Amino acid sequence: MVAVRLDERLDRALLARVQAAPARGARSRVIIRTVDGRPATALIEAVGGVAGRYFPWLGGQVAIVPDASLDRL
């Protein structure tokens, strides 16, 4: 497994949401791109999110996830 710094995976706005998440309980709509380009449904559901449409040409999947889980994706 390759270690990736959190600030390389999330933009400034999402980093702020991760930090504020425990108090707010908010959710975010994101696009999750995987290394192999396959759907991330199992990962999304494992963090309490709802998997949305998968775009094969992008190698990414839309999801709504708890802000507190953004750092685990």
C-alpha positions, 0 to 999 in steps of 0.5 A, a space after each residue: 500500500 502506498 502512503 499518501 498524505 491527506 492534503 494530497 487527496 483532499 482539497 482545502 474545503 474538504 480538509 476543513 470539513 474533516 476537521 469540523 465533522 465531529 461537531 456538525 455530523 454533515 455529509 459531502 457529495 464527492 467523486 472517489 477515484 480508485 487506483 485500478 479504476 473500478 467502482 468503490 461501492 464496498 469502500 463507500 458503504 464501509 464508511 457509512 456512505 451511499 454509493 452513486 453513479 459509477 463513471 468508467 471513463 473517469 474511473 470514479 464513482 459519485 458518493 455521499 459520505 459523512 464528513 468524518 469519514 473523508 479522511 478514510 477514503 
